[in-house]
Amino acid sequence: MNLVNVKKITLRKLEFSDCQRMIDLVNNKNITKNLLDRFPIPFTFKHAHRFIENTKTSQSATVFGIEYKGEYVGNIELMHGQDVYRKGAIIGYFIGEEYWNKGIASAAVKMMVDYGFKYLDFVKISALVFDKNIASQKVLEKAGFKVEGIFRKAVFKNEEYLNEIHYAVFSEDIV
């Protein structure tokens, strides 16, 4: 299933043909400084292939590639909550630096949130953002997310402690 909006942004399943482009996008320190360490540096073909392969069999996450005007520009994911957290998910995403400030991430987040509430029956979608990632904070706020709390020194990334801002949006908040 592909999801498309009026800005020519499409969310679609990742394909192995996305490997090289994913490598090119991820191997950028302005991207990786805001990603979880599960994206190793350098990010190789083997990593990209394994990541895409895992998205095809995962029961615990819904992952889409983000396309802008027909070109793969990043990923977006809903990590499904488990056990008593099963009605919630955590959203994560990245887009290539050359596509920043075009409204692509904001549109993709809104599309994924709608998808999560409509098709996956979630009632809450959370986002965990490093405090230095101001752009991602703005993306989430444009998509209707509100700050639920700040966890001090919750993250150790690139040899420094970062605060983590917890955002959330609820199904009843989306009209």
N, C-alpha and C positions, 0 to 999 in steps of 0.2 A: 504494500500500500504506500503510495506517495502522497504527501500532504503538500499543497501548493498555496501560496498567497499572492496577492496582487503585486507585490514588489518583486516578483519572479524569484522568490525564495522557495525552495523545495526541500522537504525532509524525506529522505529515502534510505532504504537499507544500504549498508556499506557493501562494496564489492571489492574483490581482490585487485581489480584494476585501479582502485584508489590508493594502493600501497605507496607508490612513489610520491604521489602528491601529498599524502599524509606525512611522509618522511620530510619532505621539503617544508611543510608548514610547522611541524613539531620541532624541528631542529633550529629553533630560533629562541634565544634566551629571553626575549620579551614575552614569548608564549610560555616557555617551560617554567619561568619563575612563578607562575600562577597555577601550574598543574600539580596534581599529586605525583609523588615519586614513582608511581606505577608506570609512568612514562619515562623510561630510562634515557639518560643522555650519554652518548649519542643514541638517537632513535634510529634503528636500522630496519632493513627490509624484513628481517626475521621477526622483529618486534611488531611491525605493522601487520604482517601476515597473521601472526598469532593473535593479535588484538582483534582483527576482523573475523578470524575463524571463531574466536570465543563469542563474538556478538551473534553469530549464527546459531549457536547452541545454548546460549544463556537463558536460564529460567529466572534469573535474579535481576536482570536489567533489560531495558529497551533502549537500543542505541540506533541512532540514525546519522547518516551523513547529511551535512548541510550543503545545498547547492545554491549558487547565486548566478542567475542567468545561464544555467546549464553547466556551470563549473563547480566542482567539489571545492569547498572553502573551509570545512571544519566538521566537527562532530558535536552531537548533543545526546545526552543520556539521562534516563531515569533509572536510578538504582532502587529497585523495589525493596520496601521494608519487609522484614521477616517476622514471623511469630506474632506477637502483640502489636507490632509496628506495620502489619501487612496492609493497612489502608493508607499508607503514606509512602513517599518516595523522596529521594534526594536528586536534584537536577545538577548536572555538570555539563560544561560545554567549552569549546574554544573555536575561534575562527582565526584564519591567517591574518597577520598584521596588516597586509595591504588592503584588507577588507574592513578594517576598523572604521568607526565613525560614519557608517553608511546605513545604520539601522538594521543591519542583517542579524546581529545577535539578538537584539530586542524582539524582532519579528519571530526568529526561530524559537526563542524562549516562550513567547506567547503561544505559538503553534504547539509546542511540546506540552505545555501546561494544559491547553485545551484537550489535547489527545489523552493525556494522563487522566484527566477528570472524566472525559466522555467514554473512553474505550477500556481503561484499566481500572476504573472504579475507585480511584484514590480520592480521599477527602482533604488531604494535606500534601503539599509539595514543598520541600525545604531546599535551601541552598546554603552552602558553607563557603564563605568567601574570606580570603586573606585580607587583613585591614588595609594593606597597601594597594589593593586592586580596586581603585576608585572607579574605573571604567565598568567593571563587572557589577559593582554596587549600583551604578546608574542604570545598567541594563535591567537588573532585577526590579528596581523601583519603577521603571517604565512599564514593566510587565505586571505590576500590582503587588509585588512582594513587599512585606513590611519586616522591619528588624524585630526579632524576638529576643535577642540577647547578644552579648559580646563575651567571648571566652578568652581571657587574657593568657598570653603565652601558650596557647593550645597547639601551635604549629612550630616545628623546627624545620626550617627550609633554608637551604643555601647558607648554612652555618649561622643562622640568626633565628631568634624567637619572634613569632608573629602572633598578633591577636587574630581570632577567627570570629567573623560576624555571622550569626545565624539569622537567616531570612526565612520567611514562610508565606505561602498564599494558600487559601482554603477554597474549596469548591464553591461554597456559598458566596464568596467574594467576587466570583467571576460572573458577569452578566452577559 
